[in-house]
Amino acid sequence: MKISLPEIQNKIKSAISFRAINPHNHWRNLLYVFFAIIILLVVFSLYLLYEIKNQQMFQTEVKPTETSVLINDKLFKKVNDSFAGKLIKEKEIENGIHQYKDPSI
């Protein structure tokens, strides 16, 4: 029951035949694979949407936090006083309370 090397080679060649390549079948198989992947992705996204809508997934817990002061009161008062002073000077200039000398005379 010896099998010779040429017989083994002939069996391998018949199993892997390049004449049996059919591009239409390959493209159809690729189409089926990608269609199945798309269907799986749609089903998974609908599942996630259902879980999120029912608040089963991605829940957030509201933690009570103390309110902290974000503004330094001293600096805020200083800036507010600066703007108030500039507003007073602007009104004085508009009303003409101070008379400025003309430097060209």
Number of C-alpha atoms within 10 A of each C-alpha: 3 4 7 8 8 9 10 11 11 11 10 11 11 12 10 11 9 9 7 9 10 9 9 9 10 11 11 11 12 12 12 12 12 12 12 12 12 12 12 12 12 12 12 12 12 12 12 15 13 13 13 13 11 10 11 10 12 10 9 7 6 6 6 6 6 6 6 6 7 6 8 8 10 9 10 11 11 11 12 12 12 11 12 12 11 12 12 11 14 12 11 12 13 10 9 10 10 10 7 8 7 6 5 4 4
